[in-house]
Amino acid sequence: MSNKSSDTTTSSAKSFAHKRRIGVEQLTALLRHTSDWVFVLNAAGELITIEHDAQVLPSANFTHWLNLPFIDSVTVESRPKIEALLTHNEANPSRWRQVNHPIADDVDLPVRYSATRLDKQHVLLVGQSLGEMAQIQQRMLRSQQALENDFARMSQAKARYQLLFDLSAEALLNVDARTLKIVDANPAAQRLLGRYIAPLKNNQFPTGFDEDSTDALKTLLQHAQLNGRAEDVAVCTVDNRTSVLASVALVRDRIESVLMVRLSPIGESAKENVEQQTTALFDTVVAKSPDGIVICDWNGQIVSANESFTNMAHLPATSNAVGRSVDNWLGRNSMDYRLLVNNLKAHGTVPKFITVVAGDHGTSTDVEVSAANIPDPRFPYTLLVIRNIQTRHVSTDEVVVPSAGAPLKELVGRVPLKELVRESTDLIEKMCIESALEMTSDNRASAAEMLGVSRQSLYTKLRRFGIPDQSIGDN
């Protein structure tokens, strides 16, 4: 119901009541048919008459409002509006004011009221329920929030897609299915095709491939447009420098259709691509590490080495190490590196392997090596972390002789020097033999070579120190 029609109805009803001298009860009953709510309040602001449309809240009962101040039936923020309505002293209807009635926990009933003073003792309130409008507003608000949430999720998905697109090691291109122009290309595609197509964006695809590869790619694109996907095909760039495996998939939406092209390096091209990425990552992350760090293939050929390693090996630059075997510098002898490689093959990692780095000028540095194989089935690499332990010193106060059960310093003066030296020598010899057996996985021949003694001499010492024969073997 419009404000104007309600005001007119109220004024007409009041005029009719004045002429016909009808009572307040008859007036409110008359107005009930044209309004959702009709209230009559006395001079004290107490509610004395209630008429409301039962269809608004069919299950609600508002008789408990009777004979109570009407202002107590509204929420706190609505009280000033009720006060303004009650102080309306004109015979004409007041302007409409919206108030809220609390009818349940966290549920308010919105109503618009207009006031008309009947006489000095009575005020007539005519109300329109805004419940349906409030529900519509709530639905609109929920719809708007759902749209905003969907938009946020779409924005996040787009950001994640763009991040993966840019970080992909493989060349990725989006090609317009109608014009075959490149819509977007990631950095890997720029590196691969940028030398042949400049710029990539808005240029025709395929370009930059040899004649046979160009024909094969055109056929691949046609099959993808018809079937959604196409079988992968190996193609080559125009200068025969790079071979790639091309894959195409069609993505359709209501606006446009896009062919997603993936170019994966194969053969030597793939190895070169992986090594370039490995070198770039190595240079940015660990080039300035205080420990020597080396990445080499499983044949020992160095792919990358940082400045700390070149300093240990007394090399003028890291480029002098790349492409050469790491055992040129690592190990006291050829046995050291073979032991390291054998343990890596058996266990995948080797922690705290004690050896030396021999410099090009005849110097050597005692080092501790931690090594791990990188499990890439296509191009396996080995990571070596080489720590300089040359400056480590062990105080004589910390040297312990287990057989005597006391620090070496405390035994001086209580144990004869000859006996003290003999026990210390035996202990050190036993520890060296046990370490050699552990490093060689209990291979006596390799342990003897590492210790620089004959196998017969090693057997004698094993019996002497009571090391059980069943724990070792000739592998």
C-alpha positions in Angstrom: 0.0 0.0 0.0 1.4 3.4 -0.9 1.9 6.2 1.7 -0.5 8.5 -0.1 -3.4 6.0 -0.2 -2.9 5.1 3.5 -2.9 8.7 4.5 -6.0 9.3 2.5 -7.7 6.2 4.0 -6.9 7.4 7.5 -8.1 10.9 6.9 -11.3 9.7 5.3 -12.0 7.2 8.1 -11.4 9.9 10.7 -13.7 12.3 8.9 -16.4 9.6 8.6 -16.1 8.8 12.3 -16.5 12.5 13.2 -19.6 12.9 11.1 -21.2 9.6 12.1 -20.0 9.8 15.7 -18.7 6.2 15.6 -16.4 4.9 18.4 -12.7 4.1 18.4 -13.4 0.4 18.2 -15.4 0.8 15.0 -12.8 3.0 13.5 -10.0 0.6 14.2 -12.1 -2.3 12.8 -12.7 -0.2 9.7 -9.0 0.6 9.2 -8.0 -3.1 9.8 -9.3 -3.9 6.3 -7.0 -1.4 4.7 -3.8 -1.7 6.9 -1.7 -4.4 8.4 -1.6 -2.9 11.8 -4.0 -0.5 13.7 -3.1 0.6 17.2 -4.8 3.1 19.5 -2.8 4.6 22.4 -4.0 6.6 25.3 -2.5 9.8 26.6 0.1 7.9 28.6 1.3 6.1 25.5 -0.2 2.8 26.6 -1.7 0.4 24.0 -5.4 0.1 24.5 -6.5 -1.4 21.1 -4.9 -3.8 18.7 -6.0 -4.7 15.2 -3.7 -6.5 12.8 -3.9 -8.6 9.7 -3.7 -12.3 10.7 -2.0 -13.2 7.4 1.1 -11.1 8.4 2.0 -13.3 11.4 -0.8 -16.0 11.7 0.8 -17.8 14.6 1.7 -14.7 16.7 -0.3 -13.3 19.6 0.2 -9.7 20.6 -2.3 -9.3 23.3 0.5 -9.2 25.9 1.2 -5.7 24.6 -2.1 -4.3 25.8 -2.2 -1.8 28.7 1.6 -1.5 28.5 3.7 1.4 27.1 3.9 0.9 23.4 7.4 2.2 23.4 8.5 -1.0 25.3 7.4 -3.2 22.4 10.1 -1.8 20.1 13.9 -2.1 19.9 16.2 0.4 21.6 17.1 2.2 18.3 13.4 2.5 17.5 12.4 4.3 20.7 13.1 7.9 19.5 10.9 7.2 16.5 8.0 6.1 18.7 8.4 9.2 20.9 8.2 11.4 17.7 5.0 9.7 16.7 3.4 10.1 20.1 4.2 13.8 20.2 2.5 14.4 16.9 -0.4 16.8 17.8 -1.8 17.5 14.3 -5.1 16.0 13.0 -3.4 15.1 9.8 -1.3 11.9 9.6 2.4 12.2 10.4 5.2 11.1 8.1 6.0 7.4 8.0 8.6 6.0 10.4 10.1 2.5 10.3 10.5 0.7 13.7 11.5 -2.8 14.7 9.6 -5.1 17.1 11.6 -7.9 18.7 9.5 -11.0 18.4 12.1 -13.8 18.9 15.8 -14.2 19.6 17.7 -12.3 17.0 14.5 -11.8 14.9 12.9 -8.4 14.5 9.6 -7.5 12.9 9.9 -4.3 10.7 6.8 -2.1 10.5 6.2 1.4 9.1 3.9 3.6 11.2 2.0 6.9 10.7 0.3 8.6 13.6 -2.9 10.6 13.7 -4.2 12.3 16.9 -7.9 11.4 17.3 -8.4 13.7 20.3 -6.5 14.9 23.3 -6.7 11.4 24.9 -6.0 9.1 21.9 -3.5 8.6 19.2 -4.1 6.3 16.2 -1.2 4.4 14.7 -1.6 2.8 11.3 1.2 0.4 10.2 2.4 -1.4 7.2 4.4 -4.6 7.6 7.8 -4.7 6.0 8.4 -8.4 6.7 8.2 -9.5 3.1 10.3 -6.6 1.9 12.9 -7.4 4.6 12.9 -11.0 3.4 13.4 -9.8 -0.2 16.3 -7.6 1.0 17.8 -10.5 2.9 17.6 -12.7 -0.1 19.2 -10.0 -2.2 21.9 -9.5 0.4 22.6 -13.3 0.5 22.7 -13.4 -3.3 25.1 -10.5 -3.4 27.3 -12.1 -0.8 27.2 -15.4 -2.8 28.2 -13.5 -6.0 31.0 -11.8 -4.1 32.3 -15.1 -2.7 32.1 -16.7 -6.2 34.0 -13.8 -7.6 36.6 -14.0 -4.9 37.0 -17.8 -5.6 37.3 -17.1 -9.3 39.9 -14.5 -8.7 41.9 -16.8 -6.5 41.7 -19.6 -9.0 42.8 -17.3 -11.8 45.7 -16.1 -9.7 46.7 -19.7 -8.9 46.4 -20.6 -12.6 48.5 -17.7 -13.6 51.2 -18.5 -11.0 51.4 -22.1 -12.2 51.3 -21.0 -15.8 54.3 -18.6 -15.2 56.3 -21.1 -13.1 55.9 -24.1 -15.3 59.2 -25.5 -16.6 57.4 -26.5 -19.8 56.6 -24.0 -22.6 52.8 -23.3 -22.4 50.8 -21.2 -25.0 47.2 -20.2 -25.3 46.2 -20.0 -29.0 42.9 -18.6 -30.3 41.1 -21.5 -31.9 39.6 -19.3 -34.6 42.5 -17.1 -35.7 45.4 -19.4 -34.4 47.0 -16.3 -32.9 49.0 -16.6 -29.7 46.9 -15.1 -26.8 49.3 -15.8 -24.0 52.7 -17.5 -23.4 54.6 -18.3 -20.3 58.3 -17.4 -19.7 59.4 -20.9 -20.7 57.7 -20.4 -24.1 59.4 -17.1 -24.4 62.8 -18.7 -23.9 62.0 -21.5 -26.3 60.4 -19.6 -29.2 61.3 -16.0 -28.5 64.4 -16.2 -30.8 62.1 -17.2 -33.7 59.0 -15.2 -33.0 59.2 -11.7 -31.6 56.9 -10.9 -29.9 55.0 -14.1 -29.2 51.7 -12.5 -28.3 49.3 -11.9 -31.3 51.6 -13.8 -33.6 50.5 -16.7 -35.7 51.1 -20.3 -34.4 52.9 -22.4 -35.4 56.0 -20.4 -36.2 59.7 -21.1 -35.5 59.6 -24.8 -36.4 61.0 -26.6 -39.5 58.7 -27.4 -42.4 57.7 -30.9 -41.4 57.1 -29.9 -37.8 55.0 -26.9 -38.9 52.8 -29.3 -41.0 52.5 -31.7 -38.1 51.5 -29.0 -35.7 48.8 -27.6 -38.0 47.4 -31.2 -38.3 47.6 -31.5 -34.5 45.7 -28.2 -34.0 42.9 -29.3 -36.5 42.5 -32.6 -34.7 42.2 -30.9 -31.3 39.6 -28.5 -32.7 37.5 -31.4 -33.9 38.0 -33.9 -31.0 39.0 -31.7 -28.0 42.4 -33.4 -27.7 45.1 -34.8 -30.1 47.8 -37.3 -29.9 51.2 -35.9 -28.9 53.7 -35.3 -31.7 57.5 -34.7 -31.6 58.6 -31.5 -33.5 61.8 -29.6 -33.9 62.6 -25.9 -34.1 63.7 -24.4 -37.4 67.4 -24.4 -36.5 67.3 -28.0 -35.2 68.6 -26.9 -31.9 65.6 -28.0 -29.8 63.3 -31.0 -30.0 60.0 -30.9 -28.1 56.9 -33.0 -27.6 53.8 -31.0 -28.6 50.4 -31.6 -26.8 47.2 -29.7 -27.6 43.8 -29.5 -25.8 40.8 -27.4 -26.6 39.1 -25.3 -23.9 35.6 -23.8 -24.8 33.6 -21.2 -23.0 30.7 -18.9 -23.9 33.0 -16.2 -25.1 35.8 -17.9 -26.9 37.6 -21.2 -27.6 41.3 -21.5 -26.8 43.8 -24.2 -27.8 46.2 -24.9 -24.9 49.6 -25.9 -26.4 52.3 -27.6 -24.2 55.8 -28.0 -25.6 57.9 -30.4 -23.4 61.6 -30.7 -24.2 62.8 -34.2 -25.0 66.2 -35.9 -25.4 69.2 -33.6 -25.1 67.0 -30.6 -25.1 65.3 -31.8 -22.0 68.6 -32.4 -20.3 69.8 -28.9 -21.2 66.5 -27.4 -20.0 66.7 -29.2 -16.6 70.4 -28.3 -16.2 69.6 -24.6 -16.9 66.9 -24.6 -14.3 69.1 -26.4 -11.8 71.9 -23.9 -12.4 69.5 -20.9 -12.0 68.1 -22.3 -8.8 71.5 -23.1 -7.5 72.9 -19.7 -8.3 70.0 -17.8 -6.6 69.7 -20.0 -3.4 73.0 -21.5 -2.4 75.8 -19.7 -4.3 76.8 -17.7 -1.2 76.6 -20.6 1.3 79.6 -20.8 3.7 79.7 -24.6 3.1 80.9 -25.9 -0.2 78.0 -27.1 -2.3 78.3 -29.2 -5.5 75.7 -30.6 -7.8 76.9 -33.4 -10.0 75.4 -36.2 -12.1 75.7 -39.8 -11.0 78.9 -40.2 -13.0 80.5 -37.5 -10.9 80.5 -34.8 -13.5 80.0 -31.4 -11.8 77.0 -29.4 -13.0 77.2 -26.6 -10.5 79.6 -25.6 -7.7 79.6 -22.6 -5.4 82.3 -20.2 -4.4 83.1 -21.9 -1.1 84.0 -25.2 -2.9 86.2 -23.4 -5.5 88.1 -21.7 -2.5 88.7 -25.1 -0.9 89.9 -26.5 -4.2 92.0 -23.3 -4.9 90.3 -22.8 -8.3 90.2 -19.4 -9.9 86.4 -19.6 -10.8 83.5 -22.0 -10.6 83.6 -22.5 -14.3 86.9 -24.3 -13.8 85.0 -27.1 -11.9 81.9 -27.4 -14.1 82.1 -30.4 -16.5 85.0 -32.1 -14.6 84.7 -35.1 -12.2 84.4 -34.2 -8.5 86.9 -36.9 -7.5 89.6 -34.7 -9.0 89.5 -32.8 -5.7 87.4 -34.9 -3.3 89.0 -37.7 -1.3 92.3 -38.8 0.1 92.5 -41.5 -2.7 90.3 -43.1 -5.2 88.8 -45.4 -2.5 87.2 -42.4 -0.7 85.0 -41.4 -3.6 84.1 -45.0 -4.4 83.0 -45.6 -0.9 80.9 -42.4 -1.0 79.2 -43.4 -4.3 78.6 -47.0 -3.1 76.9 -45.8 0.1 74.8 -43.3 -1.9 73.6 -46.1 -4.2 72.8 -48.3 -1.2 71.1 -45.8 1.1 70.3 -42.6 -1.0 72.0 -40.4 1.6 75.4 -40.3 3.4 75.7 -38.1 6.5 79.1 -36.8 7.9 81.5 -38.6 5.6 85.0 -37.5 6.7 87.5 -36.9 3.9 89.6 -34.1 2.4 89.4 -31.7 -0.5 92.8 -31.6 -2.3 93.6 -28.3 -3.9 95.2 -27.7 -7.3 98.3 -26.4 -5.5 99.0 -29.5 -3.4 97.2 -28.3 -0.3 94.4 -30.3 1.3 91.5 -29.3 3.6 89.8 -31.7 6.1 86.1 -31.8 5.3 82.9 -33.4 6.4 80.6 -34.4 3.4 76.9 -34.9 3.5 75.5 -36.3 0.3 72.1 -37.1 -1.1 70.8 -38.4 -4.5 68.1 -36.4 -6.2 65.6 -39.0 -7.3 64.8 -37.7 -10.8 64.3 -40.7 -13.0 65.2 -38.8 -16.2 68.3 -36.9 -15.1 69.5 -38.1 -11.6 71.8 -35.7 -9.7 73.8 -35.8 -6.5 74.0 -33.0 -4.0 77.2 -32.7 -2.0 77.4 -30.4 1.0 81.1 -30.0 2.0 81.9 -28.5 5.4 85.4 -27.3 6.3 86.4 -29.0 9.6 90.1 -27.9 9.4 89.7 -25.4 12.2 88.1 -27.8 14.7 90.2 -28.5 17.7 89.6 -31.1 20.4 90.8 -30.3 23.9 92.9 -32.9 25.6 90.6 -32.5 28.6 87.9 -34.1 26.4 89.9 -37.2 25.3 88.5 -40.2 27.1 90.0 -43.7 27.4 86.9 -45.9 27.9 88.9 -48.8 29.3 90.2 -46.7 32.1 86.8 -45.0 32.5 88.3 -41.5 33.2 89.6 -38.5 31.2 93.2 -38.7 30.0 94.3 -35.8 32.2 93.1 -37.5 35.3 95.0 -40.6 34.6 98.4 -38.8 34.4 100.4 -39.6 37.5 98.2 -42.6 38.5 98.9 -44.8 35.4 102.4 -45.5 34.1 103.2 -43.6 30.9 104.0 -46.7 28.9 100.7 -48.3 29.9 98.8 -45.1 29.2 100.3 -44.8 25.7 99.7 -48.4 24.9 96.0 -48.3 25.9 95.5 -45.1 24.1 97.1 -46.4 21.0 95.1 -49.6 21.1 91.9 -47.6 21.6 92.6 -45.3 18.7 93.6 -48.3 16.5 90.3 -50.1 17.3 88.3 -47.0 16.7 89.9 -46.5 13.3 89.3 -50.2 12.3 85.6 -50.0 13.4 85.2 -46.7 11.4 86.7 -48.2 8.3 84.5 -51.3 8.5 81.5 -49.1 9.0 82.4 -46.9 6.0 83.0 -49.9 3.8 79.8 -51.7 4.9 82.0 -54.4 6.6 84.1 -55.1 3.5 87.4 -56.2 4.9 89.3 -55.9 1.6 88.2 -52.2 1.2 88.8 -51.5 4.9 92.3 -52.8 4.7 93.0 -50.7 1.6 91.6 -47.6 3.4 93.7 -48.2 6.5 96.9 -48.9 4.4 97.4 -52.4 5.9 97.3 -55.9 4.4 94.2 -58.0 4.8 96.2 -60.6 6.9 97.3 -57.8 9.3 93.7 -56.6 9.5 92.5 -60.1 10.4 95.1 -60.3 13.2 93.9 -56.9 14.6 90.3 -58.0 14.4 91.0 -61.0 16.6 93.2 -59.0 18.9 90.4 -56.4 19.6 87.7 -59.0 19.8 85.7 -57.7 16.8 83.4 -60.6 15.8 84.0 -62.1 12.4 80.3 -62.7 11.7 79.8 -58.9 11.5 82.1 -58.5 8.5 82.4 -60.1 5.1 84.3 -60.0 1.9 81.5 -58.7 -0.3 
